[in-house]
Amino acid sequence: MNEIKFIPNIAKLQSDVLPQIKHGFGPLFFATSLEKGKGNVVDNGSFTFVSTKTKLLMVTCYHVWNGFLAARNKNPELELYACFDDKHAVRICTKIDGTQTEPIDQNKKMDIAVFDMEPFQEFLGEQDKNFFYPVTNPVSQFTPNDLVGIIGSPGKQRFETEKGTGFARQPYFAYV
């Protein structure tokens, strides 16, 4: 068994890392309206922006997308929204069959669903700042005991006020 050499200062990691990556991800949520404040959001998940250099993508989990489809089967008024910034939500899926913006690819086993961002270009802001480019040189190498992190907006940390719904950002760190 590998010995862990240090316990990270989570607060410091959050303050150092979050400002660098917060524009590259955000919450997705299922709601019946953007007009109504409290009690409107049924569930939520997270997404990240990824660029292949030829295509801009929004990536979320398969279980989030399929959770939305299952919830919408029970309530046809539900729509899928994404928060591309801290102020505005954008409707991602508006038709009951999902044909307007269904994923361009998805994989249940890998728990991934990928959407083309072409229909949403006007909402993206500074693209170079927001998109993660996974192809880098040199390629990152991990060794045992390296600390890696992911970030999301878990539903258990969703909060409501009279003005609307908020989504907390939750980082998770683990050793490889």
BELZI-V70998 format. One record per residue. N is the residue number from 1. SS is DSSP state (H for helix, E for strand, L for the rest). NEAR is the number of other ideal C-beta (glycine too) atoms within 8 Angstrom. D_CENTER is the distance of its C-alpha to the mean C-alpha in Angstrom with 1 decimal. Layout:
N:SS:NEAR:D_CENTER + N:SS:NEAR:D_CENTER
//
This chain:
1:L:2:33.4 + 2:L:6:31.9 + 3:L:5:32.6 + 4:L:7:29.9 + 5:L:4:31.4 + 6:L:4:29.5 + 7:L:4:27.3 + 8:L:8:24.6 + 9:L:6:24.5 + 10:H:8:21.1 + 11:H:6:21.6 + 12:H:8:22.6 + 13:H:13:19.7 + 14:H:9:17.3 + 15:H:8:19.5 + 16:H:8:19.8 + 17:H:10:16.4 + 18:H:11:14.0 + 19:H:7:15.8 + 20:H:6:15.4 + 21:H:9:11.7 + 22:H:8:10.4 + 23:H:8:10.6 + 24:H:9:8.5 + 25:E:10:5.0 + 26:E:11:4.5 + 27:E:11:5.0 + 28:E:16:6.2 + 29:E:16:9.7 + 30:E:15:13.0 + 31:E:12:16.0 + 32:L:9:19.5 + 33:L:6:19.8 + 34:L:6:18.7 + 35:L:3:22.3 + 36:L:8:22.6 + 37:L:10:21.5 + 38:L:9:21.9 + 39:L:6:21.3 + 40:L:9:19.3 + 41:E:11:15.9 + 42:E:9:16.3 + 43:E:10:13.1 + 44:E:12:9.4 + 45:E:15:6.2 + 46:E:15:2.6 + 47:E:12:1.7 + 48:E:10:4.6 + 49:E:15:7.9 + 50:E:13:10.8 + 51:E:11:14.5 + 52:L:7:17.3 + 53:L:5:19.7 + 54:L:3:20.8 + 55:L:8:17.6 + 56:E:12:14.4 + 57:E:13:11.4 + 58:E:13:7.9 + 59:E:11:6.9 + 60:E:13:5.6 + 61:L:10:8.3 + 62:H:12:11.7 + 63:H:8:12.3 + 64:H:12:9.6 + 65:H:12:11.2 + 66:H:10:14.6 + 67:H:11:14.3 + 68:H:14:13.9 + 69:H:9:16.8 + 70:H:8:18.9 + 71:H:12:18.4 + 72:H:11:19.3 + 73:H:6:22.4 + 74:H:5:23.5 + 75:L:8:22.8 + 76:L:6:23.0 + 77:L:5:22.2 + 78:L:12:18.5 + 79:E:11:16.1 + 80:E:11:12.4 + 81:E:13:11.0 + 82:E:12:8.1 + 83:E:13:8.8 + 84:L:11:9.4 + 85:L:8:11.5 + 86:L:3:13.0 + 87:L:3:15.5 + 88:L:7:14.6 + 89:E:8:12.8 + 90:E:10:13.1 + 91:E:8:14.3 + 92:E:12:12.7 + 93:E:11:15.1 + 94:L:6:18.6 + 95:L:7:21.0 + 96:L:5:21.8 + 97:L:4:21.9 + 98:L:9:18.6 + 99:L:5:20.7 + 100:L:8:19.5 + 101:L:8:16.0 + 102:L:7:15.9 + 103:L:8:14.1 + 104:L:7:16.4 + 105:E:7:16.1 + 106:E:9:15.0 + 107:E:8:16.4 + 108:L:7:16.9 + 109:L:4:18.4 + 110:L:6:15.7 + 111:L:8:13.0 + 112:E:11:11.2 + 113:E:13:10.9 + 114:E:12:11.0 + 115:E:12:11.6 + 116:E:9:14.1 + 117:L:12:13.4 + 118:H:7:17.2 + 119:H:7:17.5 + 120:H:11:15.3 + 121:H:8:17.0 + 122:H:4:18.6 + 123:H:8:15.5 + 124:L:12:14.1 + 125:L:9:16.5 + 126:L:7:17.4 + 127:H:9:15.9 + 128:H:5:17.5 + 129:H:7:15.9 + 130:H:11:12.3 + 131:L:11:12.2 + 132:E:8:12.4 + 133:E:8:15.7 + 134:L:5:16.0 + 135:L:6:19.7 + 136:L:7:21.6 + 137:L:4:25.2 + 138:L:5:26.2 + 139:L:5:23.7 + 140:L:5:22.4 + 141:L:5:24.5 + 142:L:6:23.8 + 143:L:6:26.8 + 144:L:6:27.4 + 145:L:10:26.4 + 146:L:8:23.8 + 147:E:10:21.0 + 148:E:9:17.4 + 149:E:10:14.3 + 150:E:6:10.6 + 151:E:11:8.5 + 152:E:10:6.2 + 153:L:14:7.2 + 154:L:9:9.8 + 155:H:8:11.9 + 156:H:4:15.0 + 157:H:9:14.2 + 158:E:14:13.8 + 159:E:7:17.0 + 160:E:10:19.1 + 161:L:9:21.8 + 162:L:4:24.3 + 163:L:4:22.4 + 164:L:7:19.0 + 165:E:13:16.0 + 166:E:8:14.1 + 167:E:12:11.0 + 168:L:9:11.9 + 169:L:9:10.1 + 170:E:9:11.3 + 171:E:12:12.2 + 172:E:8:13.9 + 173:E:9:16.7 + 174:E:7:19.0 + 175:E:9:22.0 + 176:L:9:22.5
//
